[in-house]
Amino acid sequence: MSPILFWIFAALMLGFGAATLVNRNPVASALSLVVSLLGLSALFFSLDAYFIGVIQILVYAGAVMVLFLFIIMLLDLKAEQRRQISLPVLLGGVAVTALFVTQIALVVRTFQVGNKPFPSLAAKFDDASNIGNMLFSHYNLPFQVIGVLILVASIGVVVLSKRELN
Amino acid sequence: MVTLNDYLLVSGLLFALGFSGVLLRRNILIIFMGLELMLNAANLSLVAFSRFNVTNGLPNYNGQMLVFFIITVAAAEVAVGLAIIVALYRARQTTNVEDLNALKF
């Protein structure tokens, strides 16, 4: 992928990610998050991870975001009032984030291995079938355990959403 | 030329965005969206490392499998978390975390 496209999609992802957190209206936040995650899936495509990119769009931009919008609608949330945010919280949050960004920048700058270009891939490879082979051979047990996890989660959601817990 | 370090930097910036959102926002739904951003930042660096470690012309699929499982667990987590938020809203009629200061039901 050309560097211009990479930086366009990275800027799209980071810009709309920031918009998610800055917006006061929850619906606008959720829609910004959709665009941010679509930019992220474009970056996955640029890394030749086509299956993961498609899964990202289907699960996040599809299912998770619909769930978020549905809950926002269900709770009938309005744009929140501008509240006075306490100064220690603001300073602490900004300081911790700035420290973290500095740390990442320092690590990335001194990580010489990462400055090499990406090795080239085989001319033709079947991403989805490779992932399927891995999933059903080497990662078969975790795959089945995750099925149980989703079952437990869906039962838990039903129990939590019931009006009366007897 | 886009290198691994560019991807790692972008991923770190996305993580920092989500992290600052969790720290600074008071709406519990937006905090949840910040958590999603942090999970996705980790996914981006995993996929970048998977693409960087090429053997026999194929990327290292272990990283992508981990991303697959993270996405699945994140989807389950969102479902359970939003159900908890709905239950909380029924009990307290608020989504502001500063109004939820008693750790008892």
Boltz contact constraints between the chains, C-beta under 6 A:
constraints:
  - contact:
      token1: [A, 3]
      token2: [B, 2]
      max_distance: 6.0
  - contact:
      token1: [A, 6]
      token2: [B, 2]
      max_distance: 6.0
  - contact:
      token1: [A, 10]
      token2: [B, 10]
      max_distance: 6.0
  - contact:
      token1: [A, 14]
      token2: [B, 13]
      max_distance: 6.0
  - contact:
      token1: [A, 17]
      token2: [B, 14]
      max_distance: 6.0
  - contact:
      token1: [A, 17]
      token2: [B, 17]
      max_distance: 6.0
  - contact:
      token1: [A, 17]
      token2: [B, 37]
      max_distance: 6.0
  - contact:
      token1: [A, 18]
      token2: [B, 17]
      max_distance: 6.0
  - contact:
      token1: [A, 20]
      token2: [B, 33]
      max_distance: 6.0
  - contact:
      token1: [A, 21]
      token2: [B, 21]
      max_distance: 6.0
  - contact:
      token1: [A, 26]
      token2: [B, 29]
      max_distance: 6.0
  - contact:
      token1: [A, 29]
      token2: [B, 30]
      max_distance: 6.0
  - contact:
      token1: [A, 33]
      token2: [B, 33]
      max_distance: 6.0
  - contact:
      token1: [A, 40]
      token2: [B, 40]
      max_distance: 6.0
  - contact:
      token1: [A, 44]
      token2: [B, 47]
      max_distance: 6.0
  - contact:
      token1: [A, 47]
      token2: [B, 47]
      max_distance: 6.0
  - contact:
      token1: [A, 47]
      token2: [B, 48]
      max_distance: 6.0
  - contact:
      token1: [A, 47]
      token2: [B, 51]
      max_distance: 6.0
  - contact:
      token1: [A, 49]
      token2: [B, 47]
      max_distance: 6.0
  - contact:
      token1: [A, 49]
      token2: [B, 64]
      max_distance: 6.0
  - contact:
      token1: [A, 52]
      token2: [B, 64]
      max_distance: 6.0
  - contact:
      token1: [A, 52]
      token2: [B, 67]
      max_distance: 6.0
  - contact:
      token1: [A, 55]
      token2: [B, 71]
      max_distance: 6.0
  - contact:
      token1: [A, 59]
      token2: [B, 71]
      max_distance: 6.0
  - contact:
      token1: [A, 59]
      token2: [B, 75]
      max_distance: 6.0
  - contact:
      token1: [A, 64]
      token2: [B, 78]
      max_distance: 6.0
  - contact:
      token1: [A, 67]
      token2: [B, 82]
      max_distance: 6.0
  - contact:
      token1: [A, 71]
      token2: [B, 82]
      max_distance: 6.0
  - contact:
      token1: [A, 75]
      token2: [B, 89]
      max_distance: 6.0
  - contact:
      token1: [A, 80]
      token2: [B, 27]
      max_distance: 6.0
  - contact:
      token1: [A, 93]
      token2: [B, 20]
      max_distance: 6.0
  - contact:
      token1: [A, 93]
      token2: [B, 23]
      max_distance: 6.0
  - contact:
      token1: [A, 93]
      token2: [B, 24]
      max_distance: 6.0
  - contact:
      token1: [A, 97]
      token2: [B, 16]
      max_distance: 6.0
  - contact:
      token1: [A, 97]
      token2: [B, 20]
      max_distance: 6.0
  - contact:
      token1: [A, 100]
      token2: [B, 16]
      max_distance: 6.0
  - contact:
      token1: [A, 101]
      token2: [B, 16]
      max_distance: 6.0
  - contact:
      token1: [A, 104]
      token2: [B, 12]
      max_distance: 6.0
  - contact:
      token1: [A, 108]
      token2: [B, 5]
      max_distance: 6.0
  - contact:
      token1: [A, 108]
      token2: [B, 8]
      max_distance: 6.0
  - contact:
      token1: [A, 108]
      token2: [B, 9]
      max_distance: 6.0
  - contact:
      token1: [A, 114]
      token2: [B, 3]
      max_distance: 6.0
  - contact:
      token1: [A, 114]
      token2: [B, 4]
      max_distance: 6.0
  - contact:
      token1: [A, 114]
      token2: [B, 5]
      max_distance: 6.0
  - contact:
      token1: [A, 115]
      token2: [B, 3]
      max_distance: 6.0
  - contact:
      token1: [A, 115]
      token2: [B, 5]
      max_distance: 6.0
  - contact:
      token1: [A, 117]
      token2: [B, 1]
      max_distance: 6.0
  - contact:
      token1: [A, 118]
      token2: [B, 51]
      max_distance: 6.0
  - contact:
      token1: [A, 119]
      token2: [B, 54]
      max_distance: 6.0
  - contact:
      token1: [A, 121]
      token2: [B, 57]
      max_distance: 6.0
  - contact:
      token1: [A, 122]
      token2: [B, 57]
      max_distance: 6.0
  - contact:
      token1: [A, 125]
      token2: [B, 58]
      max_distance: 6.0
  - contact:
      token1: [A, 130]
      token2: [B, 61]
      max_distance: 6.0
  - contact:
      token1: [A, 134]
      token2: [B, 61]
      max_distance: 6.0
  - contact:
      token1: [A, 134]
      token2: [B, 65]
      max_distance: 6.0
  - contact:
      token1: [A, 139]
      token2: [B, 65]
      max_distance: 6.0
  - contact:
      token1: [A, 146]
      token2: [B, 72]
      max_distance: 6.0
  - contact:
      token1: [A, 149]
      token2: [B, 76]
      max_distance: 6.0
  - contact:
      token1: [A, 150]
      token2: [B, 76]
      max_distance: 6.0
  - contact:
      token1: [A, 153]
      token2: [B, 76]
      max_distance: 6.0
  - contact:
      token1: [A, 153]
      token2: [B, 79]
      max_distance: 6.0
  - contact:
      token1: [A, 153]
      token2: [B, 80]
      max_distance: 6.0
  - contact:
      token1: [A, 156]
      token2: [B, 80]
      max_distance: 6.0
  - contact:
      token1: [A, 157]
      token2: [B, 79]
      max_distance: 6.0
  - contact:
      token1: [A, 157]
      token2: [B, 80]
      max_distance: 6.0
  - contact:
      token1: [A, 157]
      token2: [B, 83]
      max_distance: 6.0
  - contact:
      token1: [A, 160]
      token2: [B, 83]
      max_distance: 6.0
  - contact:
      token1: [A, 160]
      token2: [B, 87]
      max_distance: 6.0
  - contact:
      token1: [A, 161]
      token2: [B, 83]
      max_distance: 6.0
